[in-house]
Amino acid sequence: PSATRVGPLCDCTIQIPLYPRISRNYGSQFFSAMAARKRAGAGSSSVSKRSKQAADGAGGTARVAVLFAHGAGAGSSHPWMQSWAQRLRTLPFVERVKSFDYDYIRRGSKRPDHHNKLIQTHAMELANLRQEVGDETHVVLIGKSMGARMSCHIAHEHAVAAVVCLGYPLVGINGAVRDEVLLGMKTPLLLCQGTRDRMSPRARMENTVAKMSAPTTLHWVETGDHGLLATKARLKATESSQENIDHVTLGVIEKFLRSTLEI
């Protein structure tokens, strides 16, 4: 996988090598290790006093809360959403990951609500999260597919620290290119996309990002689909696993947030 940052922050390509083969128990080992690291505050010594003060104004460890939005096809209880929520909680500076369901999921419907209703629900969940964590906590919007697109719309109207998209659906089912919200973004943005994703053709996405004014990082998962899942052939050829690839993506998210929030 590789990540490309464009815009005001920098103009570079970062090649992130895959990790070597890992054991079948990697998932549980990874989450246990990261949880222990978070409890122990590992890595905090590398954060300068100036960065800490810039992050929370009090010289303490920066606090980040994540509002995590699901895609159109399944709600927050889906295993994919649950796994990513758990990964995000292992980041040492994240104190809260709040997942939620749009109203149509709560009603048991499979058809997403109208755009304005989705925005209304998302904005309400953001307001609730802000009340829960307080003004000194940085709020980051993360979303999968439709939830990623709604997160970008919310960032147009509400001040948030950053937005992370896990599979932004640039091209709709009807072929319409949904780039307007991206082109109007001002909030720092990380786009994690699969090179095999038909809803985000690589050339079209890179062309869109090149025209954006917001500080934007574009991370590609090689052979990844709309859910960032790599092919079995890719995993075999690289002697890797899907958990390992997700771990690399998580590392990209951590690096993006540390740079954006100066932590």
C-alpha positions in Angstrom: 0.0 0.0 0.0 1.1 3.6 -0.5 0.0 7.0 0.7 0.2 10.3 -1.2 -0.3 13.6 0.5 -1.2 16.6 -1.5 -2.2 20.2 -0.8 -0.7 22.6 1.7 0.9 20.0 4.0 3.3 18.4 1.6 3.7 16.9 -1.8 5.2 13.5 -1.5 4.5 9.8 -1.9 5.2 7.5 1.0 5.7 3.8 0.2 4.6 1.7 3.2 5.9 -1.9 2.9 3.8 -4.8 3.9 4.8 -6.6 7.1 6.2 -10.1 6.9 3.9 -13.1 7.3 2.1 -13.1 10.6 0.4 -15.9 12.7 -3.2 -16.8 12.7 -3.5 -15.3 16.2 -2.2 -11.9 15.0 -5.6 -10.2 15.4 -5.9 -11.0 19.1 -2.2 -10.4 19.7 -2.4 -7.0 18.0 -5.4 -5.8 19.9 -4.0 -7.0 23.2 -0.7 -5.4 22.6 -2.2 -2.1 21.5 -4.5 -2.0 24.4 -1.6 -2.5 26.8 0.3 0.2 25.0 -2.6 2.6 25.4 -2.9 1.8 29.1 0.8 2.3 29.7 0.8 5.5 27.6 3.5 4.1 25.4 4.9 6.4 22.8 3.9 9.5 24.7 7.6 10.3 25.4 8.1 11.0 21.7 5.5 13.8 21.8 7.0 17.2 22.4 5.7 19.5 25.1 5.0 22.1 22.4 2.9 19.6 20.5 1.0 18.5 23.5 0.2 22.1 24.4 -0.9 22.8 20.9 -3.2 19.8 21.0 -5.1 20.6 24.2 -3.8 23.9 25.5 -2.8 22.4 28.9 0.3 20.4 28.3 -1.4 17.1 28.7 -2.0 14.2 26.4 -4.2 15.2 23.4 -7.7 13.8 23.6 -9.5 12.6 20.4 -13.0 11.4 20.0 -14.1 9.6 16.8 -17.7 9.7 15.3 -17.8 6.6 13.1 -20.5 6.3 10.4 -21.5 3.2 8.6 -22.1 2.6 4.9 -25.4 2.1 3.1 -25.6 -1.6 3.2 -25.2 -2.4 6.9 -25.3 -0.7 10.2 -22.8 -0.2 13.1 -23.2 -3.8 14.3 -21.7 -5.3 11.1 -18.5 -7.2 11.8 -16.5 -4.9 9.4 -17.7 -1.9 11.4 -17.1 -3.6 14.7 -13.5 -4.6 13.7 -12.6 -1.1 12.6 -14.1 0.5 15.7 -11.9 -1.8 17.8 -8.8 -0.9 15.8 -9.4 2.8 16.1 -9.8 2.4 19.9 -6.2 1.1 20.1 -4.8 4.4 19.0 -3.1 5.9 22.1 -4.6 9.3 21.8 -8.2 8.2 21.0 -10.4 8.3 24.1 -13.7 7.5 22.5 -15.0 5.9 19.4 -18.8 6.4 19.0 -20.5 4.4 16.3 -24.1 5.1 15.4 -26.9 4.0 13.1 -28.8 6.2 10.7 -32.6 6.2 11.2 -33.4 3.8 8.4 -31.2 1.1 10.0 -33.0 1.7 13.3 -36.3 1.2 11.6 -35.1 -2.1 10.1 -35.2 -0.7 6.5 -32.6 -1.5 3.9 -33.2 1.7 1.9 -31.1 4.7 3.1 -33.0 7.8 4.1 -33.0 10.9 1.9 -29.7 12.9 1.9 -31.1 15.7 4.1 -32.3 13.1 6.7 -29.0 11.4 6.8 -27.2 14.8 7.3 -29.7 15.6 10.1 -29.1 12.4 11.9 -25.3 12.7 11.5 -25.3 16.3 12.8 -27.4 15.3 15.8 -24.9 12.5 16.7 -22.1 14.9 16.4 -23.8 17.4 18.8 -24.4 14.6 21.3 -20.8 13.5 21.1 -19.5 17.0 21.7 -21.7 17.2 24.8 -20.3 13.9 26.1 -16.6 14.7 25.5 -16.4 18.4 26.0 -14.9 21.3 24.0 -11.2 20.4 24.7 -11.5 17.1 22.9 -10.7 17.0 19.2 -13.5 15.4 17.2 -12.7 13.4 14.1 -15.3 12.1 11.6 -14.6 8.7 10.2 -17.0 6.9 7.8 -17.3 4.0 5.5 -18.7 4.6 2.0 -21.9 6.5 2.4 -20.9 7.4 5.9 -17.7 8.8 4.5 -19.6 11.0 2.1 -21.9 12.2 4.8 -18.9 13.0 7.0 -17.5 15.2 4.3 -20.9 17.0 4.1 -21.0 17.5 7.9 -17.5 19.0 7.8 -18.8 21.7 5.5 -21.2 22.9 8.1 -19.6 22.0 11.4 -16.0 22.5 12.7 -14.2 19.2 13.2 -10.5 18.4 13.5 -10.3 16.0 10.5 -12.2 13.6 8.3 -11.1 10.0 7.4 -12.9 8.2 4.6 -12.7 4.4 4.4 -13.8 3.9 0.8 -15.2 7.2 -0.4 -17.9 6.4 -3.1 -16.8 8.8 -5.8 -18.9 7.2 -8.5 -22.5 6.4 -7.7 -24.4 3.4 -9.0 -26.0 5.5 -11.7 -22.5 6.7 -12.8 -22.7 10.2 -11.3 -19.4 11.5 -10.1 -19.9 12.8 -6.5 -16.9 15.1 -6.2 -18.5 18.4 -5.4 -18.3 17.9 -1.7 -14.6 16.9 -1.9 -13.7 19.9 -4.0 -15.4 22.2 -1.5 -13.6 20.6 1.5 -11.5 22.8 3.8 -11.0 20.3 6.7 -8.0 18.1 6.6 -8.9 14.8 4.9 -7.6 11.3 4.6 -9.0 9.1 1.8 -8.3 5.3 2.1 -9.2 3.7 -1.1 -8.9 0.2 -2.7 -7.3 0.0 -6.2 -10.0 -2.6 -7.2 -12.9 -0.4 -6.0 -15.3 0.3 -8.9 -16.9 3.1 -7.0 -13.5 4.9 -6.9 -11.5 4.4 -10.1 -7.9 5.3 -9.3 -7.3 7.7 -12.1 -10.6 9.6 -11.5 -9.9 9.8 -7.7 -6.4 11.0 -8.2 -7.6 13.6 -10.7 -10.2 14.8 -8.1 -7.7 15.0 -5.3 -5.3 17.0 -7.5 -8.0 19.7 -7.8 -8.9 19.8 -4.1 -7.8 22.8 -1.9 -8.1 21.0 1.5 -5.0 19.3 2.9 -5.6 15.8 1.6 -3.8 12.5 2.0 -4.7 9.6 -0.4 -3.8 6.1 0.7 -4.2 3.2 -1.7 -4.8 -0.4 -0.6 -3.4 -2.6 -3.5 -6.1 -4.9 -4.9 -8.5 -3.6 -2.2 -12.2 -3.5 -3.0 -14.8 -1.0 -1.7 -14.3 -2.5 1.8 -10.5 -2.3 1.5 -10.3 -6.1 1.3 -7.3 -7.3 -0.8 -7.5 -10.3 -3.1 -6.4 -13.8 -2.0 -3.8 -13.7 -4.7 -2.3 -10.5 -3.3 -2.2 -11.9 0.2 -0.5 -15.1 -1.0 2.0 -13.2 -3.2 3.0 -10.9 -0.4 2.8 -13.6 2.3 0.5 -11.3 4.3 -3.0 -11.3 5.7 -6.0 -9.0 5.6 -5.4 -8.1 9.3 -1.9 -7.0 8.4 -3.1 -4.8 5.6 -5.7 -3.3 7.9 -2.9 -2.7 10.4 -1.0 -0.7 7.7 -4.1 1.4 7.0 -4.5 2.0 10.7 -0.9 3.2 10.8 -1.6 5.6 8.0 -4.6 6.9 10.0 -2.5 7.4 13.1 0.2 9.2 11.2 -2.3 11.5 9.5 -4.0 12.4 12.8 -0.7 13.0 14.6 0.4 15.3 11.8 -2.9 17.1 11.5 -3.4 17.6 15.2 0.3 18.1 16.0 0.4 15.3 18.6 
